[in-house]
Amino acid sequence: MEQVRQKRFCCLSPRAACTWIAAFVILYGLGLLVLHVEHLERYQGTALFAAMGLACIVNLAQNRNFHCAIDAPFFLLVAGALALDSYGMWHVSRSVLWPTVVIVVVIAFLLEQRFAR
C-alpha cells in the first residue's frame, strides 16, 4: 500500500519555497505574456492573483501545506473580483483589498502553525 507523505511545515522551507516561487514565476510570466499579446494589460492584477492562487494549488499538491488550502481559493476569488473590476462590472477598492489580503494570509499561516500537524 502506498504510504502518504508527511506534511511539511510551512512554505518557508527551501523545497516548498522553491516549488511555490517557480510555479508563480512561470504562471505569472505566461499570464503577462498572454495579456500583452491580447492587449489586455489592465488585467495585470487579475493575472497576479490568479498566478498566486494556482501556485498555491501546485504547492498544496506537492508539499501539503495547510495554509495553501485557505490561500488558494482566496487568491482565485480576489482574481475574479479584480477581473470584474477591470472589466467595469464591479468596483474593488484597493485600499481595502491589500489589507484584506495581508490579514487573510497571516491568519492562514497562524492557523497552520496552530492546528496543522
C-alpha positions, 0 to 999 in steps of 0.5 A: 500500500502506498504510504502518504507523505508527511506534511511539511511545515510551512512554505518557508522551507527551501523545497516548498519555497522553491516549488511555490516561487517557480510555479508563480514565476512561470504562471505569472510570466505566461499570464503577462505574456498572454495579456500583452499579446491580447492587449489586455494589460489592465488585467495585470492584477487579475493575472497576479492573483490568479498566478498566486492562487494556482501556485498555491494549488501546485504547492498544496499538491506537492508539499501539503501545506495547510495554509495553501488550502485557505490561500488558494481559493482566496487568491482565485476569488480576489482574481475574479473580483479584480477581473470584474473590476477591470472589466467595469462590472464591479468596483474593488477598492484597493485600499481595502483589498491589500489589507484584506489580503495581508490579514487573510494570509497571516491568519492562514499561516497562524492557523497552520502553525496552530492546528496543522500537524 
